[in-house]
Amino acid sequence: NGDTERSEHKEHVAKLCEEAWSALADSAELLQDKVLRSAAPLLFVYQTVERFREEVEVEIAVGMLSVGGADGLSVAQALADATASLCLALHLAAESAAVGAPAAVQAAQVALYRAELKIQSILALFDLLKEAGAGSESWPAAMEKWRPEDLVASGDVACFWREHFPGRLRAKADEVVAALCTSRPVGAEARGDFLSWLRPGAAEGGQTEEVELSDLVVLFDCFGLASGVAFCTHWEELLGHQYITAVCSQDDRSRRASMCAADLALGRRERLSSVLLSGWSR
C-alpha cells in the first residue's frame, strides 16, 4: 500500500544520506592531514565540506529528500556518489602525498574539484528547498530555479543534458538513446549498446525504462560526450593504433611483429593531432 511504499522510500533515502554524512566525516578528518595540506591546495574543498556539515543536518536532509518523491531519491543518490568520490580522492591524495608522488596528487585534485562542484550544487538545492518551505510542495518551486546539469562535471555532457532534458533528473531510456545517437553518427545497432551500459537489462524484452542523470554521470563524466559514445559503441576508437594491431592480429607471430617504424611515426602523429578545448570540462 501507499504507507509501505512511503516508508520504504524514506528508508532508502535515509540510508543514502547516512552514507553521505559518513563519507563527509571521513573527508573532514582527512583534510586535517598536515602532509596532504602541504602537498595540495585544499582550502576550497575544506570550506565546502565544513559548510555542508554545518548548514545541513542529516535528519533535515532526510526529511527534505524523502518528500521529494523520485527527485528526492535521485538527489540522495547523487549526494552519496559525490561524497564517496570525494572521500576516495582524498584517500588517494593522502597516500600519494605520504610517498612523495606529486603527479598522483595532482590527478586526485581533479577528482576532488569535480566532487566539490557536485556537492556545492546539491547544497544550493537544499538552500532553495529551505526558501520554498517544508513539505513536498516546496520541490516544484526549488526545481524551477535549480539546474540538475550542475551535477555533471564534464562540460559537453552538461550541455547535452541541458539541451535535451532541461530541469529533469531522469528521462525515458529510448529518449536518452535517441539523443545520444544524434550527438554523434553511430549505427542503428548502437541502441542496444547504449542501453546495456546505461540500464543493464533494459534492452531485453523491449521494456521502456528511465535513465537517471546519475546513471549517465557514472558512464560519461570521466570520458566526455564523444569519448563516452565511442566507449559504448566502438571502444577501439579510444585506443592507439599499436594496441589495436597487437590485440586484433590473427596469430602470435603477427602480434609480436606488430610494431614497426611506421607505427612509431603514427603514434607521434596521433599525439600531434590531439587538441585541448579549454572550457569544455569543468
C-alpha positions in Angstrom: 0.0 0.0 0.0 0.9 3.7 -0.1 2.2 3.8 3.5 4.5 0.9 3.0 5.9 2.4 -0.2 6.5 5.8 1.5 8.2 4.0 4.4 10.5 2.1 2.1 11.2 5.2 0.1 12.2 7.1 3.3 14.4 4.2 4.5 16.2 4.2 1.1 16.8 8.0 1.3 17.9 7.7 4.9 20.4 5.0 4.1 21.9 7.1 1.2 22.1 10.2 3.5 23.9 8.2 6.2 26.4 7.0 3.7 26.9 10.6 2.5 27.4 12.0 6.0 29.8 9.2 6.9 31.9 10.0 3.9 31.8 13.7 4.7 33.0 12.9 8.3 35.9 10.8 6.9 36.7 13.6 4.4 36.8 16.2 7.1 39.3 14.1 9.1 41.5 13.5 6.0 41.6 17.2 5.3 43.3 17.7 8.7 46.3 15.7 7.4 49.3 18.1 7.5 51.3 16.2 4.8 48.3 16.3 2.5 47.6 20.0 3.1 51.2 20.9 2.4 51.1 18.9 -0.9 47.9 20.3 -2.4 45.8 23.4 -2.1 42.6 22.1 -0.4 41.2 25.3 1.2 38.1 25.4 -1.0 37.4 21.7 -0.6 37.7 22.1 3.1 35.3 25.1 3.1 32.7 23.2 1.1 32.8 20.2 3.4 32.6 22.3 6.5 29.8 24.4 5.2 27.8 21.4 4.2 28.2 19.8 7.6 27.3 23.0 9.4 24.3 24.1 7.3 22.6 20.7 6.7 22.0 18.1 9.3 21.4 14.5 8.2 17.9 14.4 9.8 16.8 17.6 8.0 18.2 16.3 4.7 16.3 13.0 5.1 13.1 14.9 5.8 13.5 17.2 2.7 14.6 14.5 0.3 12.0 11.9 1.4 9.1 14.2 0.5 10.6 14.9 -2.9 9.5 11.6 -4.5 11.7 10.3 -7.3 13.6 13.5 -7.5 14.4 13.4 -3.8 15.8 9.9 -4.2 17.8 10.9 -7.2 19.4 13.8 -5.3 20.1 11.5 -2.4 21.9 9.0 -4.7 23.8 11.9 -6.4 24.9 13.1 -2.9 26.0 9.7 -1.8 28.0 9.2 -5.1 29.7 12.7 -4.9 30.7 12.3 -1.2 32.0 8.8 -1.8 34.1 10.1 -4.8 35.4 13.0 -2.6 36.4 10.7 0.2 38.1 8.2 -2.2 40.0 11.0 -3.9 41.2 12.4 -0.6 42.4 8.9 0.4 44.3 8.7 -2.9 45.8 12.2 -2.4 46.8 11.5 1.2 48.6 8.2 0.2 50.3 9.8 -2.7 51.5 12.8 -0.6 52.8 10.4 2.0 55.0 8.6 -0.5 56.0 11.7 -2.4 54.1 11.2 -5.7 53.1 14.7 -6.8 51.7 13.6 -10.2 49.2 11.3 -8.4 48.3 14.1 -6.0 47.5 16.4 -9.0 45.4 13.7 -10.6 43.4 13.4 -7.3 42.9 17.1 -7.3 40.9 16.9 -10.5 38.6 14.3 -8.9 38.3 16.5 -5.8 37.4 19.5 -7.8 34.7 17.6 -9.7 33.2 16.1 -6.5 33.3 19.5 -4.8 31.3 21.1 -7.7 28.6 18.4 -7.3 28.4 18.9 -3.5 28.1 22.6 -4.0 25.2 22.1 -6.5 23.3 19.9 -4.0 23.9 22.4 -1.2 22.4 25.1 -3.5 19.3 22.9 -3.9 19.0 22.5 -0.1 19.1 26.3 0.2 16.3 26.6 -2.4 14.2 24.0 -0.6 14.6 25.9 2.7 13.5 29.1 1.0 10.5 27.4 -0.5 9.3 26.0 2.8 8.9 22.5 4.2 6.9 19.7 2.5 6.5 18.2 -0.9 5.0 21.4 -2.3 8.5 23.1 -2.0 10.0 20.8 -4.6 8.5 22.3 -7.8 9.5 25.8 -6.9 13.0 24.7 -6.0 13.4 22.6 -9.1 12.5 25.6 -11.3 15.5 27.5 -10.0 17.9 24.7 -9.7 20.0 23.3 -12.6 20.3 19.4 -12.4 23.1 19.5 -15.1 25.4 21.1 -12.5 25.7 17.5 -11.1 27.8 16.8 -14.2 31.4 17.8 -14.2 32.0 17.2 -17.9 31.0 20.4 -19.7 29.8 18.9 -23.0 27.7 16.3 -21.2 26.2 19.0 -19.1 25.3 21.0 -22.2 23.9 17.8 -23.8 21.6 17.2 -20.8 20.5 20.8 -20.6 19.7 20.9 -24.3 17.7 17.7 -24.4 16.3 17.3 -20.9 16.2 20.7 -19.2 15.3 20.8 -15.5 15.0 17.0 -15.3 16.8 14.4 -13.2 15.7 11.4 -15.5 14.3 10.7 -18.9 13.0 7.7 -20.8 15.7 5.3 -21.9 14.7 5.5 -25.6 14.7 9.3 -25.5 18.2 9.4 -24.0 19.5 6.8 -26.5 18.0 8.8 -29.4 19.6 12.0 -28.2 23.0 10.2 -27.8 22.7 8.8 -31.4 22.1 12.4 -32.7 25.1 13.7 -30.9 27.5 11.5 -33.0 26.9 9.4 -36.1 26.5 5.8 -35.0 24.9 2.7 -36.5 21.4 1.5 -35.7 22.8 -1.3 -33.6 24.2 1.3 -31.1 20.8 1.4 -29.3 21.3 -1.9 -27.6 24.9 -1.0 -26.8 23.8 2.2 -25.1 21.1 0.5 -23.1 23.3 -2.3 -21.9 25.7 0.3 -20.4 23.1 2.8 -19.1 20.5 0.4 -17.9 21.7 -3.2 -17.9 18.8 -5.5 -18.9 16.7 -2.6 -20.4 17.4 -3.8 -24.0 15.9 -7.2 -23.2 12.1 -7.6 -23.5 11.6 -4.2 -25.1 10.9 -2.6 -21.7 10.8 1.2 -21.6 12.8 2.2 -18.5 14.0 5.6 -17.3 17.7 6.6 -17.2 18.7 8.7 -14.2 21.1 11.6 -14.7 23.3 9.9 -12.0 23.4 6.8 -14.3 24.7 9.0 -17.2 27.2 10.7 -14.9 28.8 7.4 -13.9 29.5 6.5 -17.5 30.1 9.8 -19.3 31.5 12.1 -16.7 35.1 10.9 -17.0 35.0 10.4 -20.8 33.1 13.4 -22.0 30.3 13.0 -24.6 32.2 12.0 -27.7 34.5 9.5 -26.0 31.6 8.2 -23.9 29.7 7.4 -27.1 32.8 5.7 -28.5 33.3 3.7 -25.3 29.7 2.3 -25.6 29.7 1.6 -29.3 33.3 1.4 -30.7 35.8 1.2 -27.9 38.6 0.6 -30.4 38.5 4.3 -31.3 39.8 5.2 -27.8 43.0 3.1 -28.3 46.2 3.7 -30.2 47.0 2.0 -33.5 49.7 -0.1 -31.9 47.5 -1.6 -29.3 44.8 -2.5 -31.8 47.3 -4.1 -34.1 48.7 -6.2 -31.3 45.3 -7.3 -29.9 43.5 -7.9 -33.2 46.2 -9.7 -35.1 45.3 -13.2 -36.1 48.2 -15.1 -34.7 51.0 -14.7 -32.1 53.6 -14.0 -34.8 51.6 -11.0 -36.1 51.2 -9.7 -32.5 54.9 -9.9 -31.8 55.7 -8.2 -35.1 53.1 -5.5 -34.9 55.5 -2.7 -34.1 57.5 -1.1 -36.9 58.9 2.3 -37.9 55.5 3.3 -39.4 53.8 2.6 -36.1 56.2 4.8 -34.2 55.6 7.6 -36.7 51.9 7.1 -36.4 52.0 7.4 -32.7 53.8 10.7 -33.0 51.2 12.0 -35.4 48.4 10.9 -33.1 49.9 13.0 -30.3 50.4 16.0 -32.5 46.7 15.8 -33.6 45.4 15.9 -30.0 43.5 19.1 -29.2 42.7 20.6 -25.8 39.5 22.6 -25.8 39.6 24.9 -22.8 36.3 25.4 -21.0 34.8 22.1 -22.2 35.4 20.4 -18.9 34.6 22.0 -15.6 
